[in-house]
Amino acid sequence: MRATPEILRLAYRDFAHEQRISLCFVLALMAVLAPLLILFGLKFGLVDTLAQRLVESPVNREIQPLGSRDYDQAWFDRIGARPDVAFLIPNTRRIAASLTRLLNTANGQDLRVVSMIPTGAGEPLLTSGRSAAPADAAGPAVPTGLTELVLSAAAARKLGAAAGDRLVARVDRRRDERDENAVWEVTVTGVLPDAAMAEEAALVPLPLLVATEDYRDGLAVPALGWEGAPVRGGPREFARFRLYAVSIYAVAGLAADLAADGVEVRTQVTEIAGMQALDRNLSRVFWLIAMIGTLGFLASLAANLLANVERKRRELAVVRLIGFPTRSLILFPVAQAVLVALLGAAAALAVYLPVATALNTWFADSLQNDESICRLLPTHLLIALAATLLGAAGSAAWAGWRAARIEPAEGLRDV
């Protein structure tokens, strides 16, 4: 029973005695493992960050209708009930979905022809880019009623407006050969992050968009005191819609079903497919490089350990002669290989950490708070260590098998 701890002690003493050779083994492993850790850190950090942005971005989950047609409430109820639909809201005609002017009376800055986008509960754009904000920051509130809106970042900058500011909105129409306009005060309930929307636009409640469309059609809007013809009765139909799939993986199927229903749409399926292909190809490249580097190192380690065993045939024969069993001689090179793996992995980690920190610092301006350009989770490091230990022990098995075949008689010739 004491043979195993004794052979482990001998293996360690021999490893420590031949410091230069042992150091060469450790540095050789570090030279292979450190670049692999950095490469995998880049793959997991950069590519997975881009893929996550692709998955989470509402822009990539949006399905936009081409042209206009009449959509009744039954159509919205049917499509909205689908499990692959995350958000669906009616939209008015494009020509009616804009404000003629938006004015910030506090500083005199204004915007002409501001697009209005209908919004409601579950609006994807109101949560877009939330990860870039502090963890305790609340996103913009969903606007309600006829006097609230959320500005895009570009519109807010042009107007010099922020959440809580009051603006003056105006819409124009031509009725009975006369130019008319309606002016009312609106409150900014929030500002979208830059990543959510690039254009100068405003998210508004659907009732406000309907009211402006009615006004442009010459109808009255009693809630805002706008005069016109009596409001038409009966169920309302809408010319367009805003639709978001639950994920990028549901976009293609949902778009195909809409096309079969006679609705022509535009999606980001080409960009989605390109990113997914990039992720797959980069993963293949990484594993190919990792496999070549790992096999090369393991072959080198096995050859060096075998050479070490051949160099110490007489000493190992004496060990066998004094009564150590076969398994102890197999354990001798395996124990030294495990020492190489542990020290080499520690040295590789010592190289990886400052390199990863430097890369993340260099690219900090283009990253959000929870993103990294080079990142490995503790699970990844444990898997890398386990694979290194298993690979080193496996490569040492050949040398151990050769050591176990050494005859005790070889030791007698040197006694």
WOQUI-V131307 format. One line per field, one symbol per residue. phi: phi as a letter, one per 40 degrees, with the letter a starting at -180 (. if undefined). psi: psi as a letter, one per 40 degrees, with the letter a starting at -180 (. if undefined). burial: # if it has 9 or more other C-alpha atoms within 8 Angstrom, else .. A space follows every 50 residues. Layout:
BEGIN
phi: ???
psi: ???
burial: ???
END
This chain:
BEGIN
phi: .ccccccccccccccccccccccccccccccccccccccccccccccccc ccccccccdcccbbcbgbacbcccccccccccccbcaaacaccdcccacc abbcccbgcabbfccbbcaadgdcccbcgccccdcccccdcccbgbbbab cccccccccgbbdgcbbbbabbabbfgbcbabbacbbccibccdccaccc aacbcddccccccccccgccbdcbgccicdcccgccbbcaabbbccaccc cccccccccccgbcbbbbcccccccccccccccccdcccccccccccccc cccccccccccbdcccccdccchccdcccccdcccccccccccccccccc ccdcccccccccbccbbcdbbacaabcdcccccccccccccccccccccc cccccccdcccccbc
psi: dedddddddddddddddgdddddddddddddddddddddddddddddddd ddddddhddeeihhihaiihhiddddddddeieehdhhiiiaiddefihd ihhhedeeiihhghhhhiiahehddeehedeeiidehiiiihiiaefiih iiddddddefiiheihihihiiihhfeihiihhihihheihiidddhdih ihhiidddddddddddeeiigddefhiaiihiaiiiiidaihhhididee ddddddddddeehhihifdddddddddddddddddddddddddddddddd dddddddddddfdddddddddeehiddddddddddddddddddddddddd ddddddddddddeddeiideiidhhhiddddddddddddddddddedddd ddddehidddddee.
burial: ..##..##.###..#......#..#########################. #..#####.######.....###..#...#...##########..##### ####....###.########..####.##.#........#.###.##### ######.#####..##########.........###########.###.# ######.#########.####....#.#.........###########.# ##.##..##...###.###..#..##..#..##..#...#..##..###. ###.##..#...##.######..#...###########.######.###. ##..###.##..##..#....#####....#...#..##.########## ####.#.#.###...
END
